[in-house]
Amino acid sequence: MSIDLLVHGGDVLTMDDASTVVRGGAVAVHEGAVLAVGPAQELRERHTAAEEIDAAGCLVLPGLINTHTHLAMTLLRGRADDVTLQGFLERVLKWEAELLAPRNVAAAVRLAVAESLRAGVTSALDMYWFHEAAEQAAREAGWRLHTGPTFMDVPGPPDGIAYEERLGWARRDLEARGPARPGHRPVVFAHSTYTLSPGQLTEVFALAREFGALVHIHAAENATEVATVEVQHGKRPVELLDSLGLLGPDVLLAHAVDLTGPEIAALARTGTGVAHCPVSNLKLGCGIAPVPRLLSAGVTVGLGTDGAVSSNSLDVLGAVRQAALVHKASGDPTAVGAEQAVRMATIEGARALGLGEQLGSLEAGKRADLIVLDLDAPHLRPRHDPWSTLAYAAHPSDVRDTVVDGRVLMRDRGLTTVDERAVIADLEALL
């Protein structure tokens, strides 16, 4: 059978339910989907490929999924360091009002896509203003972006659309999307329980559910936020969402650092997911999310970087390492293991987005988002355990090839759809 792409010769980490590893394996890709996974010799005998990637001596695994970010914040990288979350927000909101416009967002997202491709990140959930410009930039590069209308009731929003007009604007946006493309679903972003009232939250969630959209919202990022919401509404953020009937399997919370036992139970009971952003949480002094307790309760947890202004990079491998390390500070070195952390960046991230049947693992029928990680560097030898290698030793620079929807977007560390020099020059010119 003639196919589009055959990635062969490496050890394939499928990320299926059994965490199957195919030594000397191959992935056959056709029409943007995984056709088969198996021994390289067997698949090479069965298929003739229009394009091949020789992955001998490498790891082949699903592309990494960034479940919480603000991509165009690459514009502000390095401008809000060593401050609290509240100090960070004060600065960023001011700068956003000055800097954000469709052209600037598009330029910043192109830079973010280039950075992400180099880091083996094949898709991201992006909450930000001017999402239409972000979508266009990602589409031009062939990169998988999950985004949509954002709701944040603040004076003078960068896009000039007051809350009263946003519901109609968002409805038109969702209607224009039509049927979801493979590997995508509609998304609506409600910024937080402190920038939207209970009535507004109810309206936004109702709109999202009318269209079968994922709802993504910041919640319980630090103790100050929790106290602010308690003063405003008499309930903690997760308590408030639960009391309004807004939690559910179509909801993904960003951060979820400051949680009580009953709140963790509510997330588990309702099937609500969490996007864990360990680097951003540490850098802003927010604390450490109770991920081991969330996992024990059965809550789906993915990994995110947050924006490049609060984490300074879009390095999901770095989030894998931090997630595998920071929870050991409790004294339990088994709190989050290497394999669990890698799964959080792949299949669990896909499940957190409600796309676990389409993304996150290398299995027949799923979208062909994969990366090849070169193991030739000294810091990756010897190769005793692939999970340990990925979680504790690998860096973005070790990613050699990146494939999205069966299309090779980085080959031998060279981007094929993004002109990096032009992207960097464009962004510098804007600033």
PALO-768739 format. One record per residue (C-alpha): residue number from 1; residue in one letter; x, y, z. Coordinates in Angstrom, 1 decimal, decimal comma, padded with zeros to 4 digits, m for minus. Each point is the difference from the previous one (the first is absolute). Example, Ala and Ser with C-alpha at 12.3 -4.5 7.8 and 13.67 -1.06 7.14 Angstrom:
BEGIN
R	1	a	012,3	m004,5	007,8
R	2	s	001,4	003,4	m000,7
***
This chain:
BEGIN
R	1	m	000,0	000,0	000,0
R	2	s	001,2	003,5	m000,9
R	3	i	000,0	002,4	003,0
R	4	d	001,1	003,5	000,6
R	5	l	002,6	m000,4	002,7
R	6	l	001,9	m002,7	001,8
R	7	v	002,0	000,8	003,2
R	8	h	002,2	m003,1	000,6
R	9	g	002,8	m001,4	002,1
R	10	g	m000,5	001,7	003,3
R	11	d	m001,5	m001,1	003,3
R	12	v	m003,6	001,0	m000,2
R	13	l	m001,7	001,1	003,2
R	14	t	m003,6	m000,4	m001,0
R	15	m	m001,6	001,5	003,2
R	16	d	m002,8	m002,5	m000,3
R	17	d	m001,8	m001,2	003,2
R	18	a	002,8	m002,6	000,5
R	19	s	002,8	002,5	m000,7
R	20	t	001,2	m002,4	m002,7
R	21	v	003,5	000,5	m001,3
R	22	v	000,9	m001,4	m003,4
R	23	r	003,7	m000,5	m000,2
R	24	g	001,3	000,6	m003,5
R	25	g	m003,5	001,0	m001,0
R	26	a	m001,7	002,0	m002,7
R	27	v	m003,0	002,2	m000,4
R	28	a	m001,9	000,0	m003,4
R	29	v	m001,9	003,2	m000,8
R	30	h	m002,5	000,6	m002,7
R	31	e	m002,4	002,9	m000,6
R	32	g	001,0	001,7	003,3
R	33	a	m000,7	m003,1	002,2
R	34	v	001,9	m002,8	001,5
R	35	l	m000,6	m003,1	m002,2
R	36	a	002,1	m002,5	002,0
R	37	v	002,6	m000,3	002,7
R	38	g	002,3	m003,0	000,2
R	39	p	003,4	m001,5	m000,7
R	40	a	001,9	002,0	m002,6
R	41	q	000,9	m002,9	m002,2
R	42	e	m003,7	m001,2	m000,1
R	43	l	m001,3	003,5	m000,9
R	44	r	002,7	000,6	m002,6
R	45	e	m001,0	m003,3	m001,7
R	46	r	m003,7	001,0	000,0
R	47	h	000,2	003,6	m001,1
R	48	t	001,6	002,2	m002,6
R	49	a	000,4	003,5	001,4
R	50	a	000,1	003,3	m002,0
R	51	e	002,2	001,4	002,8
R	52	e	002,0	m001,7	002,7
R	53	i	001,7	001,0	003,3
R	54	d	002,8	m002,2	001,2
R	55	a	m000,3	000,0	003,8
R	56	a	002,7	m002,6	000,7
R	57	g	001,5	000,7	003,4
R	58	c	m002,8	002,4	000,9
R	59	l	m003,2	000,1	002,0
R	60	v	m003,3	000,4	m001,9
R	61	l	m002,9	001,2	002,1
R	62	p	m003,2	002,0	m000,3
R	63	g	000,4	003,7	m000,4
R	64	l	m000,1	002,0	003,3
R	65	i	m003,2	001,8	000,9
R	66	n	000,0	003,4	001,7
R	67	t	m003,3	000,1	001,9
R	68	h	000,3	003,6	001,2
R	69	t	001,8	002,9	m001,6
R	70	h	m000,3	003,5	m001,3
R	71	l	002,1	m000,2	m003,1
R	72	a	000,2	003,7	m001,0
R	73	m	001,5	000,8	003,4
R	74	t	003,3	m000,7	m001,7
R	75	l	m000,3	003,8	m000,7
R	76	l	000,6	000,5	003,8
R	77	r	002,6	m002,6	000,8
R	78	g	002,3	001,3	002,7
R	79	r	m002,1	003,0	000,9
R	80	a	m001,7	m001,2	003,1
R	81	d	002,4	m002,2	002,0
R	82	d	000,4	m000,4	003,7
R	83	v	m003,4	001,4	001,0
R	84	t	m003,1	m001,5	001,6
R	85	l	m003,0	m001,2	m002,1
R	86	q	m001,9	003,2	000,8
R	87	g	003,0	002,2	m000,8
R	88	f	000,4	m002,0	m003,2
R	89	l	m003,6	000,6	m001,0
R	90	e	000,2	003,7	000,6
R	91	r	003,0	000,4	m002,3
R	92	v	m001,2	m002,3	m002,7
R	93	l	m003,6	001,4	m000,3
R	94	k	001,6	003,5	m000,5
R	95	w	002,4	m001,2	m002,7
R	96	e	m002,7	m002,0	m001,8
R	97	a	m002,1	003,1	m000,3
R	98	e	003,0	001,7	m001,7
R	99	l	001,4	m002,8	m002,1
R	100	l	m002,8	m002,3	m001,1
R	101	a	m001,4	000,1	m003,5
R	102	p	m000,6	m002,7	m002,6
R	103	r	003,2	000,6	m001,8
R	104	n	002,1	m000,1	003,2
R	105	v	m001,8	m003,2	001,2
R	106	a	000,6	m001,7	m003,3
R	107	a	003,7	000,8	000,1
R	108	a	000,4	m001,1	003,6
R	109	v	m001,9	m003,3	m000,7
R	110	r	002,3	m000,7	m002,9
R	111	l	002,9	000,3	002,3
R	112	a	m001,8	m002,3	002,5
R	113	v	m000,7	m002,6	m002,7
R	114	a	003,7	m000,1	m001,0
R	115	e	001,0	m000,4	003,7
R	116	s	m002,6	m002,7	000,5
R	117	l	000,9	m002,0	m003,0
R	118	r	003,7	000,0	001,0
R	119	a	m001,1	m001,2	003,5
R	120	g	m002,1	m002,9	m001,4
R	121	v	m003,3	001,7	000,9
R	122	t	m002,6	m000,9	m002,7
R	123	s	m003,1	001,7	001,5
R	124	a	m001,0	002,6	002,6
R	125	l	m003,1	001,3	001,7
R	126	d	000,4	003,8	m000,4
R	127	m	m002,0	002,5	002,0
R	128	y	000,6	003,5	m001,3
R	129	w	m001,4	003,1	m001,8
R	130	f	m000,3	000,1	m003,8
R	131	h	m000,3	m003,8	m000,2
R	132	e	m000,9	000,3	m003,7
R	133	a	003,5	001,4	m000,8
R	134	a	001,6	m002,8	002,1
R	135	e	m002,0	m002,7	m001,9
R	136	q	001,1	001,4	m003,4
R	137	a	003,7	000,0	001,1
R	138	a	m000,2	m003,5	001,2
R	139	r	m001,9	m001,2	m003,1
R	140	e	002,6	001,4	m002,3
R	141	a	002,7	m002,0	001,8
R	142	g	m002,1	m003,2	000,1
R	143	w	000,0	000,0	003,8
R	144	r	m002,9	m001,2	002,2
R	145	l	m001,4	002,8	002,0
R	146	h	m003,1	m000,2	002,3
R	147	t	m001,4	003,4	000,6
R	148	g	m003,2	002,1	m000,2
R	149	p	m001,8	003,0	001,6
R	150	t	001,2	001,3	003,3
R	151	f	m002,2	001,6	002,6
R	152	m	001,6	002,4	002,6
R	153	d	m002,1	002,9	001,2
R	154	v	002,7	002,7	000,4
R	155	p	m000,1	003,7	m000,9
R	156	g	001,2	000,8	m003,5
R	157	p	000,8	m003,6	m001,2
R	158	p	002,7	m000,1	m002,7
R	159	d	m002,5	m001,1	m002,7
R	160	g	m002,5	002,8	001,0
R	161	i	m002,9	m002,5	000,3
R	162	a	m001,9	000,7	003,3
R	163	y	m001,4	m003,0	001,8
R	164	e	m003,5	000,9	m001,0
R	165	e	001,0	m000,5	m003,7
R	166	r	002,2	m003,0	000,5
R	167	l	m002,7	m002,6	000,3
R	168	g	m001,3	000,8	m003,5
R	169	w	003,5	000,3	m001,4
R	170	a	001,0	m003,4	001,5
R	171	r	m003,2	m001,6	m001,3
R	172	r	000,8	001,2	m003,5
R	173	d	003,5	m001,3	000,3
R	174	l	m001,1	m003,5	001,2
R	175	e	m002,7	m000,2	m002,8
R	176	a	002,5	000,9	m002,7
R	177	r	002,3	m002,9	001,1
R	178	g	m002,5	m002,7	m001,2
R	179	p	000,8	m003,7	000,7
R	180	a	003,2	m000,6	002,0
R	181	r	003,0	m001,0	m002,0
R	182	p	001,8	m003,2	001,0
R	183	g	002,1	000,6	003,1
R	184	h	m001,8	003,2	000,9
R	185	r	m003,0	001,1	002,0
R	186	p	m001,6	003,4	000,6
R	187	v	001,3	001,8	003,1
R	188	v	m001,3	002,9	002,1
R	189	f	002,1	001,8	002,5
R	190	a	m001,4	001,5	003,2
R	191	h	003,0	001,8	001,6
R	192	s	m000,8	m000,5	003,7
R	193	t	m002,5	000,3	002,8
R	194	y	001,5	003,3	000,9
R	195	t	m000,4	001,7	m003,4
R	196	l	m003,4	m001,4	m000,7
R	197	s	m003,1	000,1	002,2
R	198	p	m002,0	m003,1	000,9
R	199	g	m002,7	001,1	m002,5
R	200	q	002,6	000,6	m002,7
R	201	l	001,6	m003,4	000,7
R	202	t	m003,4	m001,7	m000,4
R	203	e	m000,6	001,7	m003,3
R	204	v	003,4	m000,8	m001,4
R	205	f	m000,1	m003,7	001,1
R	206	a	m003,5	m000,3	m001,5
R	207	l	001,1	001,3	m003,3
R	208	a	003,0	m002,4	000,0
R	209	r	m002,2	m002,9	000,8
R	210	e	m002,4	000,9	m002,8
R	211	f	002,8	m000,6	m002,4
R	212	g	001,6	m003,0	001,7
R	213	a	003,1	002,1	000,8
R	214	l	002,7	m000,5	002,6
R	215	v	000,0	002,7	002,6
R	216	h	003,4	001,1	001,3
R	217	i	000,3	002,2	003,1
R	218	h	002,6	001,1	002,5
R	219	a	m000,9	m001,1	003,5
R	220	a	001,7	m000,1	003,4
R	221	e	003,4	001,1	m001,3
R	222	n	001,1	001,3	003,3
R	223	a	m001,3	000,8	003,5
R	224	t	m000,5	003,7	m000,7
R	225	e	m002,2	m000,8	m003,0
R	226	v	m002,0	m002,4	002,2
R	227	a	m000,4	002,7	002,7
R	228	t	m001,1	002,6	m002,5
R	229	v	m002,7	m002,2	m001,4
R	230	e	m001,2	m000,9	003,5
R	231	v	m000,4	003,7	000,8
R	232	q	m001,8	000,6	m003,3
R	233	h	m002,3	m002,9	000,0
R	234	g	000,2	m001,8	003,3
R	235	k	001,4	m003,1	m001,5
R	236	r	003,4	m001,3	m001,1
R	237	p	000,5	m000,2	m003,9
R	238	v	m000,6	m003,7	m000,3
R	239	e	m002,8	000,1	002,6
R	240	l	m001,7	002,8	m002,0
R	241	l	000,3	m001,9	m003,3
R	242	d	m001,4	m003,1	001,6
R	243	s	m002,9	001,9	001,7
R	244	l	m001,0	001,4	m003,4
R	245	g	000,1	m003,4	m001,6
R	246	l	002,8	001,0	m002,3
R	247	l	002,5	m002,8	000,7
R	248	g	000,0	m003,0	m002,4
R	249	p	002,0	m002,2	m002,4
R	250	d	m000,2	002,9	m002,5
R	251	v	001,9	002,3	002,4
R	252	l	003,8	000,4	000,4
R	253	l	001,3	002,0	002,9
R	254	a	003,4	001,8	m000,4
R	255	h	002,3	m000,3	003,0
R	256	a	m002,3	m001,2	002,8
R	257	v	002,8	000,6	002,6
R	258	d	m002,0	000,9	003,1
R	259	l	m002,6	m002,8	000,4
R	260	t	m001,7	m001,5	003,0
R	261	g	m000,8	m003,7	000,4
R	262	p	m003,7	000,6	m000,8
R	263	e	000,9	002,0	m003,1
R	264	i	002,2	m002,9	m001,3
R	265	a	m002,9	m002,3	000,6
R	266	a	m002,3	002,3	m001,9
R	267	l	002,4	000,0	m003,0
R	268	a	000,2	m003,8	000,1
R	269	r	m003,8	m000,3	000,4
R	270	t	m000,7	002,2	m003,0
R	271	g	002,8	m001,2	m002,3
R	272	t	001,6	003,5	m000,1
R	273	g	003,6	000,0	m001,3
R	274	v	003,0	002,1	001,2
R	275	a	002,9	001,5	m002,0
R	276	h	003,0	m000,1	002,3
R	277	c	002,6	002,8	m000,6
R	278	p	002,8	m000,8	002,4
R	279	v	002,6	002,4	m001,3
R	280	s	m002,3	003,1	m000,1
R	281	n	m001,4	m000,9	003,4
R	282	l	003,4	m000,1	001,6
R	283	k	001,3	003,1	m001,8
R	284	l	m002,9	002,1	001,2
R	285	g	000,1	m001,4	003,5
R	286	c	m003,5	m001,5	m000,3
R	287	g	000,9	m003,3	001,6
R	288	i	m000,1	m003,6	m001,1
R	289	a	m003,3	m001,5	m001,3
R	290	p	m001,1	m003,1	001,9
R	291	v	000,6	m002,2	m003,1
R	292	p	000,6	m003,3	001,8
R	293	r	m003,4	000,4	001,9
R	294	l	m001,7	001,0	m003,3
R	295	l	001,3	m003,1	m001,7
R	296	s	m000,9	m002,2	002,9
R	297	a	m003,5	001,3	m000,2
R	298	g	m000,2	m000,8	m003,7
R	299	v	000,2	003,6	m001,3
R	300	t	001,4	000,3	m003,5
R	301	v	003,2	002,2	000,1
R	302	g	001,8	001,4	m003,0
R	303	l	003,1	002,2	m000,2
R	304	g	000,3	003,6	m001,1
R	305	t	002,6	002,7	m000,1
R	306	d	m002,2	003,0	000,5
R	307	g	001,2	003,0	m002,0
R	308	a	003,6	000,8	m000,9
R	309	v	m000,2	003,0	002,3
R	310	s	m000,7	m002,0	003,1
R	311	s	002,0	m003,1	m000,8
R	312	n	002,5	001,6	m002,5
R	313	s	m000,3	m003,0	m002,4
R	314	l	m002,5	m002,3	m001,7
R	315	d	002,1	m003,0	001,0
R	316	v	m002,4	m002,9	000,8
R	317	l	002,9	m002,3	000,6
R	318	g	001,1	002,4	002,7
R	319	a	m003,5	m000,3	001,5
R	320	v	000,3	m003,7	m000,1
R	321	r	003,3	000,1	002,0
R	322	q	m001,4	002,5	002,5
R	323	a	m003,2	m002,0	000,5
R	324	a	002,1	m003,1	000,6
R	325	l	002,2	001,8	002,5
R	326	v	m001,9	002,6	001,9
R	327	h	m002,5	m002,4	001,6
R	328	k	002,8	m002,0	001,4
R	329	a	000,6	002,9	002,4
R	330	s	m002,6	m001,5	002,2
R	331	g	002,4	m002,7	000,9
R	332	d	m001,5	m002,6	m002,3
R	333	p	002,2	m000,7	m003,1
R	334	t	m002,8	m002,0	m001,5
R	335	a	m002,6	002,9	000,1
R	336	v	000,2	000,6	m003,8
R	337	g	002,2	m002,4	m001,9
R	338	a	001,8	000,5	m003,3
R	339	e	m002,5	m002,1	m002,0
R	340	q	m003,0	001,8	001,6
R	341	a	001,5	003,4	m000,8
R	342	v	000,6	m001,0	m003,6
R	343	r	m003,6	m001,3	m000,3
R	344	m	m001,2	003,4	001,4
R	345	a	001,7	001,7	m002,9
R	346	t	m001,5	m002,4	m002,6
R	347	i	m003,1	m002,2	000,4
R	348	e	m001,2	001,6	003,3
R	349	g	000,3	003,4	m001,6
R	350	a	m002,1	m001,2	m002,9
R	351	r	m002,6	m001,4	002,4
R	352	a	000,0	003,3	001,9
R	353	l	m001,0	001,7	m003,3
R	354	g	m002,7	m002,6	m000,6
R	355	l	002,0	m001,2	m003,0
R	356	g	001,4	m003,3	001,4
R	357	e	m001,6	m002,0	m002,8
R	358	q	001,8	002,0	m002,6
R	359	l	003,3	001,2	001,5
R	360	g	002,7	m000,8	002,6
R	361	s	001,1	m003,5	m001,0
R	362	l	001,3	m001,8	m003,0
R	363	e	m002,9	m002,4	m000,8
R	364	a	m001,7	m000,9	m003,3
R	365	g	m002,7	002,5	m000,9
R	366	k	001,4	002,9	002,1
R	367	r	001,4	003,2	m001,5
R	368	a	003,7	m000,3	m001,0
R	369	d	001,6	002,5	002,4
R	370	l	003,4	m001,4	001,0
R	371	i	003,5	001,0	000,8
R	372	v	003,4	m001,7	m000,4
R	373	l	002,4	000,7	002,8
R	374	d	003,7	m000,5	m000,8
R	375	l	001,9	m002,0	002,7
R	376	d	003,5	000,6	m001,4
R	377	a	001,0	002,6	002,6
R	378	p	002,3	m000,8	003,0
R	379	h	m002,7	001,1	002,5
R	380	l	m002,4	m002,7	m001,4
R	381	r	002,4	m003,0	000,4
R	382	p	m000,2	m002,7	001,0
R	383	r	m003,6	m000,8	m000,9
R	384	h	m001,3	m002,1	002,9
R	385	d	m003,5	001,2	000,2
R	386	p	m001,9	002,2	m002,6
R	387	w	m002,3	001,6	002,6
R	388	s	002,9	001,1	002,2
R	389	t	001,8	001,3	m003,1
R	390	l	m003,0	002,2	m001,0
R	391	a	m000,9	001,2	003,5
R	392	y	003,4	000,7	001,5
R	393	a	002,6	000,4	m002,8
R	394	a	m001,6	001,1	m003,3
R	395	h	m000,1	003,6	m001,2
R	396	p	m001,9	001,7	m002,8
R	397	s	003,2	000,1	m002,0
R	398	d	000,0	m003,8	m000,1
R	399	v	m003,2	000,0	m002,1
R	400	r	001,1	m000,7	m003,6
R	401	d	m003,3	m000,4	m002,0
R	402	t	m003,6	001,3	000,6
R	403	v	m003,0	m001,3	m001,8
R	404	v	m003,5	001,5	000,2
R	405	d	m003,0	m001,7	m001,8
R	406	g	002,5	m002,1	m001,9
R	407	r	001,9	003,0	m001,3
R	408	v	003,7	000,4	000,8
R	409	l	000,3	003,5	001,5
R	410	m	003,5	m000,5	001,2
R	411	r	002,5	m002,3	m001,6
R	412	d	003,6	m000,4	001,3
R	413	r	m000,6	003,1	002,2
R	414	g	m000,9	002,1	m002,9
R	415	l	m003,5	001,5	m000,1
R	416	t	m001,8	m000,6	m003,3
R	417	t	m003,0	002,4	000,2
R	418	v	001,4	002,9	002,1
R	419	d	002,7	002,4	m001,0
R	420	e	001,6	000,5	003,4
R	421	r	002,2	003,0	m001,0
R	422	a	m003,0	001,8	m001,4
R	423	v	m002,2	m000,8	003,0
R	424	i	002,6	001,4	002,4
R	425	a	000,6	003,1	m002,1
R	426	d	m003,7	000,7	m000,2
R	427	l	m000,4	m000,2	003,7
R	428	e	003,1	002,1	000,7
R	429	a	m001,3	002,7	m002,4
R	430	l	m003,3	000,1	001,9
R	431	l	001,8	000,6	003,2
***
